Amino acid sequence: CSRVSVAVEERLVYFWSIGTCLVILLSWLVMEYLNSWRHLIAFLALPSLIVIISLK
């Protein structure tokens, strides 16, 4: 059981690290080219909206 929890924990660390880097990259691109924090929020909300819609 502890091996499984360690493996899951390691994957979550990578998940959060990669997600943080992607948010920073997306923020830079949106603010550089669109110069709108509203567009940034909309782009960042898309994955959550897709999951919510797919679960219904």
PDB file of N, CA, C and O in Angstrom:
ATOM      1  N   CYS A   1       0.829  -1.199   0.000  1.00  0.00           N
ATOM      2  CA  CYS A   1       0.000   0.000   0.000  1.00  0.00           C
ATOM      3  C   CYS A   1       0.868   1.255   0.000  1.00  0.00           C
ATOM      4  O   CYS A   1       0.540   2.232  -0.674  1.00  0.00           O
ATOM      5  N   SER A   2       1.953   1.241   0.736  1.00  0.00           N
ATOM      6  CA  SER A   2       2.798   2.431   0.795  1.00  0.00           C
ATOM      7  C   SER A   2       3.527   2.667  -0.526  1.00  0.00           C
ATOM      8  O   SER A   2       3.811   3.810  -0.881  1.00  0.00           O
ATOM      9  N   ARG A   3       3.833   1.583  -1.260  1.00  0.00           N
ATOM     10  CA  ARG A   3       4.471   1.745  -2.566  1.00  0.00           C
ATOM     11  C   ARG A   3       3.543   2.463  -3.540  1.00  0.00           C
ATOM     12  O   ARG A   3       3.979   3.309  -4.320  1.00  0.00           O
ATOM     13  N   VAL A   4       2.271   2.117  -3.484  1.00  0.00           N
ATOM     14  CA  VAL A   4       1.293   2.744  -4.365  1.00  0.00           C
ATOM     15  C   VAL A   4       1.145   4.214  -4.025  1.00  0.00           C
ATOM     16  O   VAL A   4       1.117   5.056  -4.922  1.00  0.00           O
ATOM     17  N   SER A   5       1.052   4.532  -2.753  1.00  0.00           N
ATOM     18  CA  SER A   5       0.885   5.931  -2.363  1.00  0.00           C
ATOM     19  C   SER A   5       2.107   6.758  -2.724  1.00  0.00           C
ATOM     20  O   SER A   5       1.976   7.926  -3.091  1.00  0.00           O
ATOM     21  N   VAL A   6       3.295   6.169  -2.625  1.00  0.00           N
ATOM     22  CA  VAL A   6       4.510   6.888  -3.012  1.00  0.00           C
ATOM     23  C   VAL A   6       4.512   7.132  -4.516  1.00  0.00           C
ATOM     24  O   VAL A   6       4.879   8.219  -4.962  1.00  0.00           O
ATOM     25  N   ALA A   7       4.112   6.143  -5.302  1.00  0.00           N
ATOM     26  CA  ALA A   7       4.070   6.302  -6.757  1.00  0.00           C
ATOM     27  C   ALA A   7       3.066   7.373  -7.162  1.00  0.00           C
ATOM     28  O   ALA A   7       3.342   8.188  -8.042  1.00  0.00           O
ATOM     29  N   VAL A   8       1.914   7.370  -6.527  1.00  0.00           N
ATOM     30  CA  VAL A   8       0.894   8.377  -6.826  1.00  0.00           C
ATOM     31  C   VAL A   8       1.396   9.753  -6.419  1.00  0.00           C
ATOM     32  O   VAL A   8       1.207  10.725  -7.149  1.00  0.00           O
ATOM     33  N   GLU A   9       2.021   9.839  -5.280  1.00  0.00           N
ATOM     34  CA  GLU A   9       2.543  11.117  -4.799  1.00  0.00           C
ATOM     35  C   GLU A   9       3.604  11.672  -5.748  1.00  0.00           C
ATOM     36  O   GLU A   9       3.631  12.873  -6.014  1.00  0.00           O
ATOM     37  N   GLU A  10       4.474  10.806  -6.257  1.00  0.00           N
ATOM     38  CA  GLU A  10       5.496  11.248  -7.208  1.00  0.00           C
ATOM     39  C   GLU A  10       4.864  11.758  -8.497  1.00  0.00           C
ATOM     40  O   GLU A  10       5.313  12.758  -9.058  1.00  0.00           O
ATOM     41  N   ARG A  11       3.836  11.083  -8.962  1.00  0.00           N
ATOM     42  CA  ARG A  11       3.166  11.534 -10.183  1.00  0.00           C
ATOM     43  C   ARG A  11       2.456  12.860  -9.963  1.00  0.00           C
ATOM     44  O   ARG A  11       2.444  13.709 -10.854  1.00  0.00           O
ATOM     45  N   LEU A  12       1.868  13.050  -8.794  1.00  0.00           N
ATOM     46  CA  LEU A  12       1.208  14.316  -8.507  1.00  0.00           C
ATOM     47  C   LEU A  12       2.200  15.467  -8.471  1.00  0.00           C
ATOM     48  O   LEU A  12       1.884  16.579  -8.892  1.00  0.00           O
ATOM     49  N   VAL A  13       3.400  15.201  -7.967  1.00  0.00           N
ATOM     50  CA  VAL A  13       4.429  16.239  -7.943  1.00  0.00           C
ATOM     51  C   VAL A  13       4.750  16.673  -9.369  1.00  0.00           C
ATOM     52  O   VAL A  13       4.852  17.868  -9.645  1.00  0.00           O
ATOM     53  N   TYR A  14       4.911  15.709 -10.279  1.00  0.00           N
ATOM     54  CA  TYR A  14       5.173  16.049 -11.677  1.00  0.00           C
ATOM     55  C   TYR A  14       3.978  16.754 -12.301  1.00  0.00           C
ATOM     56  O   TYR A  14       4.148  17.712 -13.056  1.00  0.00           O
ATOM     57  N   PHE A  15       2.785  16.295 -11.995  1.00  0.00           N
ATOM     58  CA  PHE A  15       1.566  16.904 -12.530  1.00  0.00           C
ATOM     59  C   PHE A  15       1.497  18.378 -12.167  1.00  0.00           C
ATOM     60  O   PHE A  15       1.270  19.223 -13.033  1.00  0.00           O
ATOM     61  N   TRP A  16       1.690  18.692 -10.891  1.00  0.00           N
ATOM     62  CA  TRP A  16       1.614  20.085 -10.452  1.00  0.00           C
ATOM     63  C   TRP A  16       2.755  20.920 -11.014  1.00  0.00           C
ATOM     64  O   TRP A  16       2.550  22.081 -11.368  1.00  0.00           O
ATOM     65  N   SER A  17       3.937  20.358 -11.103  1.00  0.00           N
ATOM     66  CA  SER A  17       5.084  21.098 -11.644  1.00  0.00           C
ATOM     67  C   SER A  17       4.886  21.429 -13.116  1.00  0.00           C
ATOM     68  O   SER A  17       5.123  22.560 -13.542  1.00  0.00           O
ATOM     69  N   ILE A  18       4.456  20.447 -13.882  1.00  0.00           N
ATOM     70  CA  ILE A  18       4.220  20.675 -15.311  1.00  0.00           C
ATOM     71  C   ILE A  18       3.063  21.648 -15.505  1.00  0.00           C
ATOM     72  O   ILE A  18       3.129  22.527 -16.364  1.00  0.00           O
ATOM     73  N   GLY A  19       2.015  21.498 -14.720  1.00  0.00           N
ATOM     74  CA  GLY A  19       0.875  22.409 -14.812  1.00  0.00           C
ATOM     75  C   GLY A  19       1.256  23.844 -14.509  1.00  0.00           C
ATOM     76  O   GLY A  19       0.794  24.768 -15.179  1.00  0.00           O
ATOM     77  N   THR A  20       2.095  24.037 -13.508  1.00  0.00           N
ATOM     78  CA  THR A  20       2.549  25.382 -13.162  1.00  0.00           C
ATOM     79  C   THR A  20       3.360  25.986 -14.299  1.00  0.00           C
ATOM     80  O   THR A  20       3.181  27.156 -14.636  1.00  0.00           O
ATOM     81  N   CYS A  21       4.241  25.205 -14.885  1.00  0.00           N
ATOM     82  CA  CYS A  21       5.041  25.698 -16.018  1.00  0.00           C
ATOM     83  C   CYS A  21       4.150  26.039 -17.209  1.00  0.00           C
ATOM     84  O   CYS A  21       4.387  27.038 -17.888  1.00  0.00           O
ATOM     85  N   LEU A  22       3.135  25.228 -17.469  1.00  0.00           N
ATOM     86  CA  LEU A  22       2.227  25.505 -18.581  1.00  0.00           C
ATOM     87  C   LEU A  22       1.407  26.767 -18.340  1.00  0.00           C
ATOM     88  O   LEU A  22       1.148  27.521 -19.277  1.00  0.00           O
ATOM     89  N   VAL A  23       0.998  27.004 -17.111  1.00  0.00           N
ATOM     90  CA  VAL A  23       0.252  28.221 -16.787  1.00  0.00           C
ATOM     91  C   VAL A  23       1.131  29.448 -17.003  1.00  0.00           C
ATOM     92  O   VAL A  23       0.673  30.457 -17.538  1.00  0.00           O
ATOM     93  N   ILE A  24       2.383  29.363 -16.590  1.00  0.00           N
ATOM     94  CA  ILE A  24       3.303  30.486 -16.788  1.00  0.00           C
ATOM     95  C   ILE A  24       3.513  30.747 -18.273  1.00  0.00           C
ATOM     96  O   ILE A  24       3.497  31.898 -18.709  1.00  0.00           O
ATOM     97  N   LEU A  25       3.709  29.691 -19.050  1.00  0.00           N
ATOM     98  CA  LEU A  25       3.896  29.843 -20.491  1.00  0.00           C
ATOM     99  C   LEU A  25       2.652  30.433 -21.148  1.00  0.00           C
ATOM    100  O   LEU A  25       2.755  31.349 -21.964  1.00  0.00           O
ATOM    101  N   LEU A  26       1.488  29.919 -20.800  1.00  0.00           N
ATOM    102  CA  LEU A  26       0.245  30.441 -21.361  1.00  0.00           C
ATOM    103  C   LEU A  26       0.032  31.894 -20.957  1.00  0.00           C
ATOM    104  O   LEU A  26      -0.420  32.703 -21.767  1.00  0.00           O
ATOM    105  N   SER A  27       0.351  32.228 -19.718  1.00  0.00           N
ATOM    106  CA  SER A  27       0.219  33.610 -19.256  1.00  0.00           C
ATOM    107  C   SER A  27       1.105  34.536 -20.072  1.00  0.00           C
ATOM    108  O   SER A  27       0.678  35.612 -20.493  1.00  0.00           O
ATOM    109  N   TRP A  28       2.326  34.112 -20.290  1.00  0.00           N
ATOM    110  CA  TRP A  28       3.249  34.934 -21.066  1.00  0.00           C
ATOM    111  C   TRP A  28       2.727  35.141 -22.490  1.00  0.00           C
ATOM    112  O   TRP A  28       2.748  36.259 -23.007  1.00  0.00           O
ATOM    113  N   LEU A  29       2.259  34.055 -23.124  1.00  0.00           N
ATOM    114  CA  LEU A  29       1.776  34.157 -24.498  1.00  0.00           C
ATOM    115  C   LEU A  29       0.535  35.032 -24.603  1.00  0.00           C
ATOM    116  O   LEU A  29       0.451  35.889 -25.482  1.00  0.00           O
ATOM    117  N   VAL A  30      -0.416  34.823 -23.724  1.00  0.00           N
ATOM    118  CA  VAL A  30      -1.665  35.590 -23.788  1.00  0.00           C
ATOM    119  C   VAL A  30      -1.407  37.063 -23.505  1.00  0.00           C
ATOM    120  O   VAL A  30      -1.926  37.929 -24.209  1.00  0.00           O
ATOM    121  N   MET A  31      -0.619  37.353 -22.493  1.00  0.00           N
ATOM    122  CA  MET A  31      -0.364  38.754 -22.158  1.00  0.00           C
ATOM    123  C   MET A  31       0.508  39.433 -23.213  1.00  0.00           C
ATOM    124  O   MET A  31       0.385  40.636 -23.442  1.00  0.00           O
ATOM    125  N   GLU A  32       1.380  38.669 -23.851  1.00  0.00           N
ATOM    126  CA  GLU A  32       2.252  39.231 -24.890  1.00  0.00           C
ATOM    127  C   GLU A  32       1.463  39.580 -26.151  1.00  0.00           C
ATOM    128  O   GLU A  32       1.640  40.657 -26.721  1.00  0.00           O
ATOM    129  N   TYR A  33       0.592  38.668 -26.581  1.00  0.00           N
ATOM    130  CA  TYR A  33      -0.077  38.846 -27.863  1.00  0.00           C
ATOM    131  C   TYR A  33      -1.494  39.402 -27.759  1.00  0.00           C
ATOM    132  O   TYR A  33      -1.926  40.140 -28.645  1.00  0.00           O
ATOM    133  N   LEU A  34      -2.218  39.071 -26.713  1.00  0.00           N
ATOM    134  CA  LEU A  34      -3.593  39.555 -26.575  1.00  0.00           C
ATOM    135  C   LEU A  34      -3.714  40.694 -25.573  1.00  0.00           C
ATOM    136  O   LEU A  34      -4.660  41.480 -25.634  1.00  0.00           O
ATOM    137  N   ASN A  35      -2.763  40.784 -24.654  1.00  0.00           N
ATOM    138  CA  ASN A  35      -2.724  41.827 -23.633  1.00  0.00           C
ATOM    139  C   ASN A  35      -4.053  41.940 -22.878  1.00  0.00           C
ATOM    140  O   ASN A  35      -4.566  43.038 -22.659  1.00  0.00           O
ATOM    141  N   SER A  36      -4.591  40.799 -22.490  1.00  0.00           N
ATOM    142  CA  SER A  36      -5.872  40.788 -21.795  1.00  0.00           C
ATOM    143  C   SER A  36      -5.892  39.683 -20.741  1.00  0.00           C
ATOM    144  O   SER A  36      -5.803  38.499 -21.065  1.00  0.00           O
ATOM    145  N   TRP A  37      -6.008  40.082 -19.492  1.00  0.00           N
ATOM    146  CA  TRP A  37      -6.068  39.079 -18.426  1.00  0.00           C
ATOM    147  C   TRP A  37      -7.391  38.330 -18.478  1.00  0.00           C
ATOM    148  O   TRP A  37      -7.480  37.210 -17.974  1.00  0.00           O
ATOM    149  N   ARG A  38      -8.422  38.922 -19.076  1.00  0.00           N
ATOM    150  CA  ARG A  38      -9.712  38.233 -19.194  1.00  0.00           C
ATOM    151  C   ARG A  38      -9.607  37.023 -20.125  1.00  0.00           C
ATOM    152  O   ARG A  38     -10.184  35.970 -19.854  1.00  0.00           O
ATOM    153  N   HIS A  39      -8.874  37.182 -21.209  1.00  0.00           N
ATOM    154  CA  HIS A  39      -8.636  36.039 -22.097  1.00  0.00           C
ATOM    155  C   HIS A  39      -7.828  34.967 -21.377  1.00  0.00           C
ATOM    156  O   HIS A  39      -8.079  33.773 -21.547  1.00  0.00           O
ATOM    157  N   LEU A  40      -6.866  35.392 -20.581  1.00  0.00           N
ATOM    158  CA  LEU A  40      -6.049  34.439 -19.828  1.00  0.00           C
ATOM    159  C   LEU A  40      -6.919  33.612 -18.890  1.00  0.00           C
ATOM    160  O   LEU A  40      -6.780  32.390 -18.834  1.00  0.00           O
ATOM    161  N   ILE A  41      -7.805  34.260 -18.161  1.00  0.00           N
ATOM    162  CA  ILE A  41      -8.700  33.543 -17.246  1.00  0.00           C
ATOM    163  C   ILE A  41      -9.589  32.573 -18.022  1.00  0.00           C
ATOM    164  O   ILE A  41      -9.834  31.456 -17.567  1.00  0.00           O
ATOM    165  N   ALA A  42     -10.068  32.993 -19.180  1.00  0.00           N
ATOM    166  CA  ALA A  42     -10.911  32.114 -19.999  1.00  0.00           C
ATOM    167  C   ALA A  42     -10.130  30.886 -20.462  1.00  0.00           C
ATOM    168  O   ALA A  42     -10.644  29.768 -20.414  1.00  0.00           O
ATOM    169  N   PHE A  43      -8.895  31.089 -20.908  1.00  0.00           N
ATOM    170  CA  PHE A  43      -8.067  29.955 -21.335  1.00  0.00           C
ATOM    171  C   PHE A  43      -7.758  29.021 -20.177  1.00  0.00           C
ATOM    172  O   PHE A  43      -7.752  27.802 -20.347  1.00  0.00           O
ATOM    173  N   LEU A  44      -7.502  29.579 -19.004  1.00  0.00           N
ATOM    174  CA  LEU A  44      -7.173  28.752 -17.846  1.00  0.00           C
ATOM    175  C   LEU A  44      -8.383  27.982 -17.325  1.00  0.00           C
ATOM    176  O   LEU A  44      -8.227  26.944 -16.682  1.00  0.00           O
ATOM    177  N   ALA A  45      -9.580  28.480 -17.597  1.00  0.00           N
ATOM    178  CA  ALA A  45     -10.791  27.800 -17.143  1.00  0.00           C
ATOM    179  C   ALA A  45     -11.216  26.676 -18.091  1.00  0.00           C
ATOM    180  O   ALA A  45     -12.011  25.818 -17.708  1.00  0.00           O
ATOM    181  N   LEU A  46     -10.706  26.670 -19.304  1.00  0.00           N
ATOM    182  CA  LEU A  46     -11.127  25.670 -20.291  1.00  0.00           C
ATOM    183  C   LEU A  46     -10.948  24.219 -19.843  1.00  0.00           C
ATOM    184  O   LEU A  46     -11.886  23.438 -20.006  1.00  0.00           O
ATOM    185  N   PRO A  47      -9.811  23.811 -19.295  1.00  0.00           N
ATOM    186  CA  PRO A  47      -9.697  22.402 -18.880  1.00  0.00           C
ATOM    187  C   PRO A  47     -10.742  21.992 -17.843  1.00  0.00           C
ATOM    188  O   PRO A  47     -11.288  20.891 -17.914  1.00  0.00           O
ATOM    189  N   SER A  48     -11.019  22.861 -16.893  1.00  0.00           N
ATOM    190  CA  SER A  48     -12.033  22.545 -15.883  1.00  0.00           C
ATOM    191  C   SER A  48     -13.414  22.439 -16.511  1.00  0.00           C
ATOM    192  O   SER A  48     -14.189  21.548 -16.166  1.00  0.00           O
ATOM    193  N   LEU A  49     -13.721  23.337 -17.423  1.00  0.00           N
ATOM    194  CA  LEU A  49     -15.020  23.287 -18.091  1.00  0.00           C
ATOM    195  C   LEU A  49     -15.165  22.022 -18.932  1.00  0.00           C
ATOM    196  O   LEU A  49     -16.238  21.419 -18.971  1.00  0.00           O
ATOM    197  N   ILE A  50     -14.103  21.626 -19.595  1.00  0.00           N
ATOM    198  CA  ILE A  50     -14.147  20.404 -20.408  1.00  0.00           C
ATOM    199  C   ILE A  50     -14.405  19.186 -19.527  1.00  0.00           C
ATOM    200  O   ILE A  50     -15.194  18.315 -19.891  1.00  0.00           O
ATOM    201  N   VAL A  51     -13.755  19.119 -18.385  1.00  0.00           N
ATOM    202  CA  VAL A  51     -13.969  17.993 -17.465  1.00  0.00           C
ATOM    203  C   VAL A  51     -15.397  17.994 -16.946  1.00  0.00           C
ATOM    204  O   VAL A  51     -16.037  16.943 -16.903  1.00  0.00           O
ATOM    205  N   ILE A  52     -15.901  19.144 -16.555  1.00  0.00           N
ATOM    206  CA  ILE A  52     -17.269  19.233 -16.027  1.00  0.00           C
ATOM    207  C   ILE A  52     -18.281  18.798 -17.083  1.00  0.00           C
ATOM    208  O   ILE A  52     -19.210  18.048 -16.783  1.00  0.00           O
ATOM    209  N   ILE A  53     -18.103  19.264 -18.311  1.00  0.00           N
ATOM    210  CA  ILE A  53     -19.033  18.908 -19.382  1.00  0.00           C
ATOM    211  C   ILE A  53     -18.940  17.418 -19.716  1.00  0.00           C
ATOM    212  O   ILE A  53     -19.958  16.776 -19.972  1.00  0.00           O
ATOM    213  N   SER A  54     -17.733  16.872 -19.713  1.00  0.00           N
ATOM    214  CA  SER A  54     -17.581  15.457 -20.067  1.00  0.00           C
ATOM    215  C   SER A  54     -18.114  14.520 -18.988  1.00  0.00           C
ATOM    216  O   SER A  54     -18.453  13.376 -19.291  1.00  0.00           O
ATOM    217  N   LEU A  55     -18.197  14.967 -17.752  1.00  0.00           N
ATOM    218  CA  LEU A  55     -18.703  14.118 -16.674  1.00  0.00           C
ATOM    219  C   LEU A  55     -20.223  14.067 -16.618  1.00  0.00           C
ATOM    220  O   LEU A  55     -20.788  13.188 -15.968  1.00  0.00           O
ATOM    221  N   LYS A  56     -20.880  14.985 -17.281  1.00  0.00           N
ATOM    222  CA  LYS A  56     -22.349  14.998 -17.237  1.00  0.00           C
ATOM    223  C   LYS A  56     -22.941  14.033 -18.210  1.00  0.00           C
ATOM    224  O   LYS A  56     -24.164  13.919 -18.301  1.00  0.00           O
TER     225      LYS A  56
END
